[in-house]
Amino acid sequence: MVAPRVDAIVAYADNAAMAGQVQVGQRVALLVGVFLAGALVAALGVFFARQGLERADHFASVLGVFIGLAGLAVAGYSAWLTRVAMRAARKASSPAAGGPSAAGGPSVSGSVIGGDNIQIGSAGGDIHIDRD
């Protein structure tokens, strides 16, 4: 595996900072995180090389279990965040919030549709379709 080049990571952080996506503290945290992750991978490589094949295999198996559990936890947290965001979006589009009613669905007025339109379910007035 080839380690990512530090200058490419710095360029990414600089571009994101210029776009206003990353603050200076976040840029430093990103660079420190990348450095620490690289140091951890290098240290694990040295550790496994010194242990011998059989012991390194045992250590790697245990480490793999914990990495898998951490990944499962991150996936669960991500699913929870998605559910919270979907509830918030649903609540924001409820009739009480001034959004479209649940029975009527979303509405569009004064718009032009380009390209092909597959289906129009229902309309409260006239529909004019101009094909060139």
GITAGI-V401132 format. One line per field, one symbol per residue. phi: phi as a letter, one per 40 degrees, with the letter a starting at -180 (. if undefined). A space follows every 50 residues. Layout:
phi->???
//
This chain:
phi->.ccccccccccccccccccgcbcccccccccccccccccccccccccccc cgccccccccccccccccccccccccccccccccccccccccccdccgcc ccccgcbbbgbbbbgcbcabcaacacbbbbbc
//
